[in-house]
Amino acid sequence: MNHEHEPITIAVEPPRQPEVELLLDGSSAYAQSLYPPESNFLLDIATLERPEVTFYVARDDGRAVGIAALVADNTTTATDAPAPARGELKRMFVDPSARGRGVAGALLARIEADASARGIREIVLETGDLHDAAQALYTRHGYREIPQFGQYVGEPHSVCFAKPLVAEPSQALSSDSSSHRAKVR
């Protein structure tokens, strides 16, 4: 009998859920096993609940298997003209049992589509120099290495990436709690 695996669903959800908190704990434990405390820039759950943060959960048959957050940055220049809108990708993590199935790529695709629809022109992120798989993932999805920015400047373990987004209003996705299905193995 050949049962095709249901697609992974990606939805905007609150981070304060027991199974999501387990993924956050797994993400923190992994980062803390690789880097000293001063080199970890993990957002806590209270920060993930702030209005400028959109939190995404990937689910496989209802089970949370991946998470990521997009933090909107709407700073202005010295002349108070709006700066190019950008968002920072934070807390990207896929449960080890779900890795290799396209979950991280599906999270990125949903986040990029939502960000573009909201007028965000660029996504930036920081990962660690020992996160080879993460660096490969971001490169594969069109991110390029950039100089360290913000709180990561001078951090010996930080590697920063960015990807410009192209706004496509006709394909805008709402950033509410609607679900998005991604076909993954």
Buried (B, 14 or more C-beta within 10 A) or exposed (E): EEEEEEBBBBBBBEBEEEEBBEBBEBBBEBBEEEBEEEBEBBBEBEBBEEEEBBBBBBBBEEEBBBBBBBBBBEEEEEEEEEEEBBBBBBBBBBBEEBEEBBBBBBBBBBBBBBBBBBBBBBBBBBBBBEBEEBBEBBEEBBBEEBEBBEEBEEBEBBBBBBBEBEBEEEEBBEBEEEEBEBEBE
